[in-house]
Amino acid sequence: MDTELARTFLTVIAAGNFRNAASRLFVTQSTVSARIAALEEQLGCSLFVRNKAGTTLTPAGLSFHPFATTLVRTVERARQDIGVALGFRASVTIGGRFGLWDDLLFACLPRIRKAVPDIAVRAEMAFEDELIQGLVEGRTNVGVMYTPQSRPGLVVEPLLEEQLVYVTTRDDNSSPPGENYVYIDWGPEFARKHSAAFPDFLGAGLSTNIGWLGLTHILAAGGAGYFPLRLVKHALTAGQLHRHPDAPDFRLPAYLVYPADPQPETLGLVLQIVREVTREILQQHA
C-alpha cells in the first residue's frame, strides 16, 4: 500500500474534512478525494461518511485507523534511521510552539547535545495540529504544546503550568484590556478563559499567534498583552513592563507528547533531559 494514501487518510481525520486536509497537504481537494477513493478501492470498503458537517469515520475507517497510524509511523521511523547523518547512531526531532522554545526548549538543546553527542537533533516550531500530525506519522518524536489532542499510541504528559499575566508598558490603572492591547493567541483554552474574563472585549487592533512578536512590538512601541510570567520576569524587574493590580492571571498547562514506546537509549534520554531542564527553569523563576 502507498503510504501517501495512509498519510492522506490520517490528515483527513485530523483536519475534519477533505478541503482542510487538502490545504494541509498542499494539494487540491480533488487529489485528496482521489487518494481516499484509491485507498477505499484497495481495502474494498468505505472509510468516510461525507456530509455538510464534514467527514466521520465508518466502522471500517475506525478499524483501519490504528493500522494506518502504524504503517506511516513505521515508514517514517525507517526513513529517519536509514537517513541518520554519518557519525550519529540515531536522530530525534523535537517540535514545540514558539513560546515554549523561548527560555525553555532552547535550553534543552545544548544539554541534549552534551549528554548524547551521538544523537542528531532536529528542532522544529509548529502549532498543535501540525505537531500532533507529525507525532502520529512518526516525523516528530517529541512535541511540547498547550492543548494536545489525544491520539492512539501517544503519551500526553503534563510538563508545566504557565502563568499568563497581563503586562503593560504604562504604569497606570486604566481598565484592562486597555488601549494598544495586543491579543496573543495562546490557543483555544486561553481564548475561552479570556472571553469569560473580558465578556465586553470586541477585539484588538493588533493580534498575533506568536508571543515573541507581540512582546517585541509592545516593548518597542508600547502597549499591553498577556504573556507567560517566565518570559516577562526580567522586563518586569527592569521596569520596562508593569503588572496591572486588577487584571486576572490565567493558568495554561503545557504538555510533553511522545510515542508510547520510546527507546530508552535515544528518545528516553531526550525526554529525561527535557523534564530536568523544565524543573530547573521553573525553580529559577519561582
Secondary structure, DSSP 8 states (H G I E B T S, - for coil): --HHHHHHHHHHHHHSSHHHHHHHHTS-HHHHHHHHHHHHHHHTS--EEEETTEEEE-HHHHHHHHHHHHHHHHHHHHHHHHT--TT-SEEEEEEE-HHHIIIIIHHHHHHHHHH-TTEEEEEEE--HHHHHHHHHHTS-SEEEESS----TTEEEEEEEEEEEEEEESS-S---SS-TTBEEE---HHHHHHHHHH-TT----SEEES-HHHHHHHHHHH--EEEEEHHHHHHHHHTTSSEE-TTS--EEEEEEEEEESS--TTTHHHHHHHHHHHHHHHHHHH-
